[in-house]
Amino acid sequence: YVDGANPYIIRQEITTGTPGYNTLPGVSIDLDFDQYGNLYCGGIGGEIYCVKSDMSNSIVADYEGISIKALRVHDNQLYVAGNYSGDDPELPDVGIWRNQILSADGELGEKELILDWTTQTASPSSITGLTFDENGLLYISADSDVGIAVLNSEGSLEPLYPKIIKPPITKMTWGSNNYLYLNYRGGLRAIYRLDIGIAGAPYHGRPGS
């Protein structure tokens, strides 16, 4: 499955190379599957879209005023990182929210703010990626000031290897075993592989995960 700069979702059949696609209500920046096979997408439209296996889709959550930067499903919750551009003083400029997955149809509960990134980091950086380890700790990548931070069980952020992991990190994903892969987009662009010493949480859209 591929998102992009246009309001489409594309599904590429790996064995035959045959593409399928459908339009979305808005442009999607990131996507992730839940345990039921629903694909959640979000981007600059201020909404979360749920795409079914037949490529039909619907709006399942309102994120008005929020430009969505990253999505990740974990423990029956959809986690959403984004930049807020509205005038509500109670909402952070950059934050992470979550919606409970209520049913196998992709229905979501109301969004809940879990992290004010701007206040906690004292930084104007934007979040670029979210992922979890097998113990449920949330890893957050950013485009400046912070490479990767880990949200601990007390709700505080801890930089991950700040002497060697520098921003901007634009994407990250767990591979096999204990490896976390990072897309570094600085002056010398590179893909890094880190042995974290712990496996990642399941990716529901990945066979065998």
Secondary structure, DSSP 8 states (H G I E B T S, - for coil): -B--SSSEEEEE-TTT--EEEEE-SS-EEEEEE-TTS-EEEEETTSEEEEE-TTS-EEEEEE-TTEEEEEEEEETTEEEEEEEE-SS-TTS-SEEEEEEEB-STT--B---EEEEEHHHHHTS---EEEEEEBTT--EEEEESSS-SEEEE-TTS-EEESSTTT--S-EEEEEE-STTEEEEEE-SSS-EEEEEE-SS-B---TTSTT-
